[in-house]
Each structure stands twice: as structure tokens, then as C-alpha cells.
């Protein structure tokens, strides 16, 4: 479970509150670090209205609120940082069909019994937890032929060769400009395809998202897969 020494706790503690009361949900779903880049909810490949959706690592809840309010989905969003969940509730607790929990992703997947119509992660649990452990746990909580969609830092950023079964040492840049080390599975598309296949998923599509001001180097890898 999370501790106060975690870089994610430090990130949340340094991030300023965006507002002191309820917010209107965003009008667009964002997968990358730069707004208005890449696909929105079309990455799921299906209409999510009245579908059950799980987000693993929701942060302040913006994408979850968009799905619940704009798309009519029943969204369960979890984050291991209680401060993030408190912020998400402050912003979006007024939205029906949105449920927020403070919980580690693996604990939530292993201890629960609900099965979902879609699972997604935006720089969340996928890529930060060993995929050989996480992907089978997601498979067990996802209905057949339903989507798993996730975005992760693009491996080209670091120019390092990824090893599928070992994490790389990544770095989280905090709002104050300092960096904190953390493990990341920074994999290319063929390695994600192989790991997904071993866990009962089929890769559907991948996207490379870019910084609009620096289009030559992709910053985000977006993967859409289906549970078999």
C-alpha cells in the first residue's frame, strides 16, 4: 500500500487544488499529457452509455467524471492516494454514476467480485505494476470481448531498450521541478502485444501521441485491447 514516502504522494501533495468546490466535468477525454491530442473515448471502440467502467489510477477524477456525465457510463474510479480521491470527490461528488475509492489497484482487483464492461488506465496502474501480475487480474474482472485501454509514457522518450519482464527506472517530475525515481515497464508495442496475449487479450490498435510543439518525438503510447 501507499506510504507518505511514495513519489505519488509527494506529487499529489505539491499539486495545487484546481478549485475549492464542484467542477463541471471536462468536455473531452484525454489520454496524453497534452490536451486535444489523439483520440478521445473512441479509443474504447464502443458506446459506453449505461456500461460499467473501471479506472485504475484516477488522480483527480477528470476522465472518470467525463465518462459518467458526458457518456452516461457507470464509472468506478480508484486511486491509491487518498488526497487525490478527496480532491476528486470535492470536484465531482455531485455527479451521479460516479463512485470513487481510495485503494491500491491490485488490492481492488483481487478483493472485489464485480465484472466490468471496460477497464482503462491513463498513466495509472498499467505500466507501474508488473504486467505479468496486473493483466491477469484485470482479465478476471472484465467481461468477454470488452476493452482494456491504457496510456503509458512512450519508450522512445528515453531511447532505452525495454526488457519485458523487468522494470526500468523511471522518473516522476514533481511540481517543484525535482524528480523522484520509480519503477516503470516502458515497453514497445510488440512487447505489450505479447504480454497481453499471454493474459488473454488481443491487441486492437495502438496510437503514438505527440507534443504538438515537438511533433518529431512521441510522448505517449496508447493501447487498445480486447479480452478474449
C-alpha positions, -999 to 999 in steps of 0.1 A, spaced: 0 0 0 10 36 -4 32 54 21 39 90 27 73 84 12 59 75 -22 66 99 -51 29 98 -59 20 111 -25 46 139 -29 32 147 -64 -4 149 -51 7 170 -20 26 195 -42 -1 198 -69 -24 228 -62 -61 223 -59 -78 234 -91 -109 246 -74 -125 247 -39 -158 233 -49 -176 214 -76 -164 215 -111 -181 209 -145 -167 177 -160 -143 181 -189 -159 180 -223 -132 157 -237 -115 125 -226 -77 129 -225 -52 101 -229 -20 120 -231 -1 148 -214 -11 174 -239 -48 183 -244 -66 178 -276 -42 152 -290 -51 118 -302 -85 100 -298 -110 106 -270 -135 80 -259 -134 65 -294 -104 45 -283 -128 23 -264 -143 12 -297 -179 12 -284 -206 33 -268 -202 33 -230 -237 46 -222 -251 26 -192 -219 3 -193 -198 -3 -162 -163 11 -164 -133 8 -141 -104 33 -140 -72 22 -123 -54 53 -111 -79 81 -115 -60 110 -99 -83 140 -95 -111 121 -114 -114 143 -146 -117 114 -171 -140 94 -149 -163 124 -144 -163 129 -182 -174 93 -188 -201 94 -161 -215 128 -171 -210 131 -208 -212 94 -219 -237 80 -194 -213 53 -181 -214 39 -146 -178 46 -135 -158 31 -106 -125 50 -102 -98 40 -78 -65 57 -67 -41 47 -41 -36 83 -29 -63 94 -5 -56 131 -12 -64 125 -49 -97 108 -41 -106 136 -17 -99 161 -45 -120 141 -69 -149 140 -45 -146 177 -39 -148 183 -77 -172 156 -88 -192 140 -60 -223 157 -74 -221 136 -105 -244 105 -105 -230 72 -118 -195 80 -104 -180 61 -75 -146 69 -61 -124 47 -39 -90 50 -22 -74 17 -29 -43 1 -44 -52 -13 -79 -41 -48 -72 -59 -50 -39 -91 -37 -56 -89 -62 -84 -81 -92 -61 -106 -84 -34 -136 -74 -55 -161 -95 -74 -178 -70 -98 -171 -76 -135 -169 -45 -158 -176 -37 -194 -144 -16 -198 -112 -11 -179 -88 18 -185 -57 34 -171 -43 69 -180 -7 69 -168 -21 49 -139 -16 13 -127 -7 -1 -162 30 5 -166 36 9 -129 27 -26 -118 43 -58 -132 21 -66 -163 25 -103 -157 6 -98 -124 -17 -69 -133 -30 -80 -167 -44 -114 -155 -60 -96 -126 -77 -72 -150 -87 -101 -172 -106 -117 -143 -127 -85 -137 -135 -77 -174 -164 -91 -194 -156 -112 -225 -148 -92 -257 -147 -59 -237 -120 -33 -239 -89 -27 -219 -74 7 -229 -43 23 -214 -18 51 -220 18 50 -208 49 70 -214 63 63 -248 95 42 -246 111 63 -273 114 92 -248 143 75 -231 159 57 -260 164 27 -238 157 -9 -249 129 -23 -227 130 -58 -212 96 -73 -209 99 -89 -175 119 -62 -158 110 -26 -149 131 3 -160 140 31 -135 117 59 -145 114 94 -130 84 114 -119 88 151 -122 72 168 -92 55 202 -95 85 218 -78 108 206 -106 125 179 -86 125 142 -99 117 111 -79 127 76 -91 101 49 -96 98 16 -115 81 16 -149 75 -10 -175 83 11 -206 76 -14 -234 71 -11 -271 41 -23 -290 54 -58 -298 62 -64 -261 28 -51 -250 12 -73 -276 30 -104 -263 22 -97 -227 -15 -90 -235 -17 -123 -254 -3 -143 -225 -30 -128 -203 -59 -135 -226 -62 -102 -246 -59 -93 -282 -43 -60 -293 -67 -40 -314 -49 -8 -321 -21 15 -309 -15 52 -312 15 74 -307 6 108 -292 29 138 -296 37 171 -280 21 195 -306 51 218 -303 76 189 -308 59 166 -333 91 145 -340 92 125 -308 61 107 -294 54 113 -257 26 88 -251 18 53 -262 -19 45 -262 -30 8 -265 -65 -6 -271 -70 -44 -265 -99 -68 -261 -104 -96 -236 -108 -129 -254 
